[in-house]
């Protein structure tokens, strides 16, 4: 705006002085520009109207040079930081150059050869660990398998080498770290929450790399299918007992290995370990009550079996004693009969009150129980008197 205000003022002053701002003489002015100084710049031929975009000022050869009249050219030479400055003839920056070898030759070929040799060495020589093997792919296709040790191949990208640990144990926990319940149906229509670990490694590296897309996911799915099939053949109590768990683990391992060999997955199943076998969390209280009732039933059953064994042993002892008496009776029936009679009478009369009566005119009475009672009462009294006398 300041530029246009100045331009408008210059036009006003020129017209006030009798000059035309577009060149030529004004109505009352002279061709030399009057009081304003030198002649105003004109067009290229010097006769046209004055171009307001040309620099004003005095004469000289440079005073009439044209500046670009296109406003696009003005903004073309500007940037965000201001007007662009064209480089002059000043000194340039330092010229960087590699040092030369003795004899004036450049080090560039030597550096290139060294980089090429280093690339060939790093991409062709491979040190494979004792528990590792590697597959070689030539232009993306399988070529061969490399064993442990120092091995060589064609440089990259002609051949690529992928190293895998084939002896290391790789565990998979089912379910994963989210600790979600894994409910499995048993053979007696009950649900059990199982968590287990499958341990495996690589049996055939070629089939492992090229037969299956995701080995871990394959092992996970095969393990779940095998576990459900094995538990479906067992009852709930067998999944809680130690022997039942061992049988399930072995069955799952065999099923997994058979299925993975059918897939040609190149995987060896090392073992399956059941970490937890619990009832579902929704019915855990009722299940505990059932377990307590079963334990009480087992205790009562064991107690009854013990009593039955005791009675049976006593009956067997009495039968054996009777057999021995019968053997003696067969040898001497009269003596044995009389002896049995005496023993029976002795056993019966020892527990009853007895009265001895002798006939033959006078009937004496001998109260043996009363005499025995008086004797027992008199014995403590005698003892007390003897102690008082001392």
C-alpha positions in Angstrom: 0.0 0.0 0.0 2.9 2.3 0.7 4.2 1.8 -2.9 0.8 2.7 -4.4 0.5 5.8 -2.1 3.9 6.9 -3.2 3.1 6.3 -6.8 -0.2 8.3 -6.5 1.7 11.2 -4.8 4.3 11.3 -7.6 1.5 11.4 -10.2 -0.1 14.3 -8.3 3.1 16.3 -8.0 3.9 15.7 -11.7 0.5 16.9 -12.8 0.7 19.9 -10.5 4.0 20.9 -12.1 2.6 20.6 -15.5 4.3 17.3 -16.3 2.6 14.2 -17.6 3.7 11.1 -15.6 3.6 9.1 -18.8 6.3 11.0 -20.5 6.2 14.0 -22.9 5.6 17.5 -22.1 2.8 18.6 -19.9 0.5 21.4 -20.7 2.8 24.0 -19.3 6.0 22.2 -18.8 9.1 21.6 -20.7 10.7 18.6 -22.2 13.4 18.4 -19.7 11.1 17.6 -16.9 10.9 21.1 -15.4 11.9 21.3 -11.8 11.8 17.6 -11.3 15.3 17.0 -12.6 16.3 14.7 -15.4 14.1 13.4 -18.2 11.7 10.7 -17.1 12.4 7.2 -18.5 10.4 6.3 -21.5 9.7 3.2 -23.5 12.2 1.0 -25.3 12.3 3.4 -28.3 12.4 6.5 -26.1 9.3 8.0 -27.6 6.5 6.0 -26.0 4.7 6.7 -22.7 6.7 6.3 -19.6 6.6 2.8 -18.1 5.9 3.1 -14.3 7.7 -0.2 -13.7 11.0 1.1 -15.0 13.5 2.6 -12.5 13.6 6.3 -12.4 16.6 8.5 -11.9 19.2 10.1 -14.0 20.7 9.2 -17.3 23.4 6.9 -18.2 23.3 3.7 -20.1 22.0 1.7 -17.2 19.2 4.1 -16.3 17.1 3.0 -19.2 17.3 -0.8 -18.7 14.0 -2.5 -18.4 13.0 -4.4 -15.3 10.5 -7.2 -15.7 7.0 -5.8 -16.0 5.3 -9.2 -15.1 4.3 -9.4 -11.5 4.8 -13.2 -11.6 8.4 -12.7 -12.3 8.6 -10.6 -9.2 7.2 -13.3 -6.9 9.1 -16.0 -8.7 12.3 -14.6 -7.3 11.0 -14.5 -3.8 11.0 -17.3 -1.2 9.6 -17.9 2.3 12.8 -16.3 3.7 12.7 -13.2 1.4 14.1 -12.3 -2.0 16.5 -14.9 -3.5 20.0 -13.8 -4.2 21.7 -15.0 -7.3 25.1 -16.3 -6.8 27.8 -14.0 -7.8 31.3 -14.6 -8.9 32.5 -15.1 -5.3 34.6 -18.1 -4.2 32.8 -21.5 -3.9 32.9 -24.0 -1.1 35.8 -26.3 -0.4 36.4 -29.0 -3.1 36.5 -32.4 -1.3 38.7 -35.0 -2.9 40.0 -38.5 -1.8 43.7 -38.8 -1.2 45.6 -40.4 -4.0 47.7 -43.6 -3.9 51.4 -43.5 -4.5 51.8 -43.0 -8.2 48.8 -40.7 -8.5 46.1 -43.3 -8.8 42.8 -43.1 -7.0 41.8 -45.2 -4.0 38.2 -45.6 -5.3 38.8 -49.0 -7.2 40.4 -50.4 -4.1 37.6 -49.4 -1.9 35.0 -50.9 -4.3 36.9 -54.2 -4.5 37.1 -54.3 -0.7 33.3 -53.7 -0.3 32.6 -56.4 -2.9 34.9 -58.9 -1.1 33.3 -58.2 2.2 29.8 -58.6 0.8 30.8 -62.0 -0.8 32.2 -63.2 2.5 29.3 -62.2 4.7 26.6 -63.5 2.3 28.4 -66.8 1.3 29.9 -68.1 4.6 27.6 -69.3 7.3 28.5 -70.6 10.8 25.6 -72.9 12.0 25.4 -73.9 15.6 25.4 -77.4 17.0 21.7 -77.5 17.6 20.8 -75.7 14.3 20.3 -76.5 10.7 19.6 -74.3 7.7 17.7 -74.4 4.5 19.1 -72.9 1.3 16.7 -71.3 -1.2 18.0 -70.5 -4.7 16.0 -67.8 -6.3 13.2 -68.5 -3.9 13.0 -72.3 -4.4 14.3 -74.9 -2.0 17.8 -76.1 -2.9 19.3 -78.1 0.1 19.6 -78.4 3.8 22.9 -77.4 5.6 24.0 -79.2 8.8 26.0 -77.7 11.7 29.4 -76.2 11.2 30.9 -73.8 8.7 28.9 -73.9 5.4 29.0 -72.0 2.2 26.5 -70.9 -0.4 26.2 -68.6 -3.3 26.0 -64.9 -2.5 22.8 -63.0 -1.8 20.4 -62.6 -3.6 21.2 -65.7 -5.6 20.9 -68.0 -2.6 19.3 -67.2 0.8 20.0 -69.2 4.0 17.5 -69.5 6.8 18.8 -71.0 10.1 16.5 -72.8 12.6 17.1 -74.3 16.0 15.9 -77.9 15.5 16.9 -79.4 18.8 15.5 -76.7 21.1 12.3 -77.5 23.1 9.4 -75.2 22.1 6.5 -75.1 24.7 2.9 -74.1 23.9 0.6 -73.4 26.8 -3.1 -74.1 26.3 -5.0 -71.9 27.1 -2.6 -69.0 26.6 -1.6 -66.3 29.0 -5.2 -64.9 29.1 -6.0 -67.6 31.7 -9.4 -68.3 30.0 -11.3 -71.4 31.0 -10.9 -74.4 28.6 -13.9 -76.5 29.3 -13.9 -80.1 27.9 -16.7 -82.6 27.9 -15.8 -86.0 29.6 -17.2 -89.4 28.8 -19.8 -89.2 31.6 -21.3 -85.9 30.4 -19.4 -83.7 32.8 -17.3 -80.6 32.1 -13.7 -80.2 33.3 -11.5 -77.1 33.1 -8.1 -78.3 31.7 -4.9 -76.4 31.2 -1.8 -78.2 29.8 1.5 -77.6 28.1 2.7 -79.2 24.8 6.5 -79.5 24.2 7.8 -80.0 20.7 10.7 -79.5 18.4 11.6 -79.8 14.7 12.0 -83.2 13.2 12.4 -82.5 9.5 13.4 -78.9 8.7 12.4 -79.1 5.0 8.8 -80.1 5.6 8.6 -77.8 8.6 9.5 -74.8 6.5 7.6 -75.5 3.3 4.6 -77.7 4.3 2.8 -75.6 6.8 2.2 -71.9 7.0 2.0 -71.3 10.8 3.6 -74.2 12.8 2.7 -72.9 16.3 -1.0 -72.5 15.3 -1.0 -75.9 13.8 0.4 -77.5 16.9 -2.1 -75.6 19.0 -5.1 -76.7 17.0 -3.9 -80.4 16.8 -3.3 -80.4 20.6 -6.8 -79.1 21.3 -8.5 -81.7 19.0 -6.4 -84.6 20.5 -7.1 -83.5 24.1 -10.9 -83.3 23.5 -10.9 -86.7 21.9 -8.9 -88.3 24.7 -10.9 -86.7 27.6 -14.2 -87.7 25.9 -13.2 -91.4 26.5 -12.5 -90.9 30.2 -14.8 -90.2 33.2 -14.6 -87.2 35.4 -12.9 -88.9 38.3 -10.2 -90.3 36.0 -9.2 -86.8 34.9 -8.6 -85.8 38.6 -6.6 -88.9 39.5 -2.9 -89.3 38.9 -3.1 -92.5 36.8 -6.0 -91.1 34.8 -3.9 -87.9 33.9 -0.9 -90.0 32.9 -3.1 -92.1 30.6 -4.6 -89.0 29.0 -1.2 -87.3 28.5 0.2 -90.4 26.7 -3.0 -90.7 24.6 -2.8 -87.0 23.5 0.8 -87.3 22.6 0.2 -90.3 20.4 -2.8 -88.7 18.7 -0.9 -85.5 18.0 2.1 -87.3 16.5 -0.1 -89.3 14.2 -2.0 -86.3 13.0 1.2 -84.2 12.5 2.9 -87.0 10.5 -0.2 -87.2 8.4 0.1 -83.4 7.7 3.9 -83.8 7.0 4.5 -81.0 9.3 8.1 -82.0 10.3 7.3 -81.7 14.0 8.1 -84.1 16.9 5.9 -84.0 20.0 8.1 -84.5 23.0 5.4 -84.6 25.7 2.1 -83.3 27.1 1.7 -82.2 30.7 -1.6 -81.5 32.3 -1.1 -78.6 34.8 -4.7 -78.2 36.1 -7.9 -80.2 36.0 -10.7 -78.5 37.9 -14.4 -78.3 37.7 -15.9 -75.2 36.1 -15.9 -72.1 38.3 -19.7 -71.8 38.2 -20.2 -75.1 40.0 -17.0 -75.4 42.0 -18.9 -75.0 45.4 -21.4 -77.7 44.5 -18.6 -79.9 43.2 -16.8 -79.5 46.6 -19.9 -80.5 48.4 -20.2 -83.6 46.2 -16.5 -84.4 46.9 -17.1 -84.1 50.7 -20.1 -86.4 50.5 -18.1 -88.9 48.5 -15.3 -88.8 51.0 -17.8 -89.4 53.9 -19.3 -92.3 51.9 -15.9 -93.8 51.4 -15.1 -93.5 55.1 -18.4 -95.2 56.1 -17.8 -97.9 53.5 -14.3 -98.5 54.8 -15.6 -98.7 58.4 -18.3 -101.3 57.4 -15.8 -103.3 55.5 -13.5 -103.3 58.5 -16.3 -104.5 60.8 -17.3 -107.2 58.4 -13.7 -108.4 58.1 -13.5 -108.5 61.9 -16.7 -110.6 62.3 -15.7 -112.9 59.5 -12.3 -113.5 61.1 -14.0 -114.3 64.5 -16.4 -116.7 62.8 -13.6 -118.4 61.0 -11.7 -118.8 64.2 -14.7 -120.3 66.0 -15.3 -122.6 63.0 -11.7 -123.7 63.1 -11.9 -124.4 66.9 -15.1 -126.4 66.3 -13.4 -128.4 63.6 -10.6 -129.3 66.1 -13.1 -130.3 68.8 -14.9 -132.4 66.2 -11.7 -134.2 65.3 -11.2 -135.1 69.0 -14.8 -136.1 69.4 -14.4 -138.6 66.5 -11.5 -140.1 68.3 -13.2 -140.5 71.7 -16.9 -139.6 71.6 -17.8 -140.5 75.2 -14.9 -138.6 76.8 -15.3 -135.6 74.6 -19.1 -135.5 75.2 -18.5 -135.6 79.0 -15.8 -132.9 78.8 -18.1 -130.7 76.7 -20.8 -131.1 79.3 -18.5 -130.2 82.2 -17.1 -127.1 80.4 -20.6 -126.0 79.5 -21.9 -126.4 83.0 -18.9 -124.6 84.4 -19.4 -121.7 82.1 -23.1 -121.4 82.8 -23.0 -121.9 86.6 -20.2 -119.5 87.1 -22.6 -116.7 86.3 -25.6 -117.7 88.5 -26.4 -118.0 92.2 -25.9 -121.6 93.5 -27.5 -123.6 96.3 -26.2 -127.0 97.4 -28.8 -129.4 98.8 -28.0 -132.8 100.1 -30.8 -135.3 100.7 -30.9 -138.4 102.9 -33.4 -137.2 105.6 -32.0 -133.8 106.5 -32.0 -131.0 104.1 -28.9 -128.8 104.8 -28.8 -125.4 103.2 -25.6 -123.8 102.2 -26.1 -120.3 100.7 -22.9 -120.0 98.8 -23.6 -116.5 97.3 -24.4 -115.1 100.7 -21.3 -116.6 102.2 -19.2 -115.1 99.4 -20.8 -111.7 99.9 -20.2 -111.7 103.7 -16.6 -112.8 103.1 -16.0 -109.8 100.8 -17.5 -107.4 103.3 -15.6 -108.8 106.3 -12.2 -108.7 104.5 -12.0 -104.8 104.3 -13.1 -104.5 108.0 -10.4 -106.9 109.1 -7.8 -104.9 107.2 -8.9 -101.6 108.8 -8.7 -103.1 112.4 -5.2 -104.4 111.7 -4.0 -101.0 110.6 -5.5 -99.3 113.7 -3.8 -101.8 116.0 -0.4 -101.0 114.6 
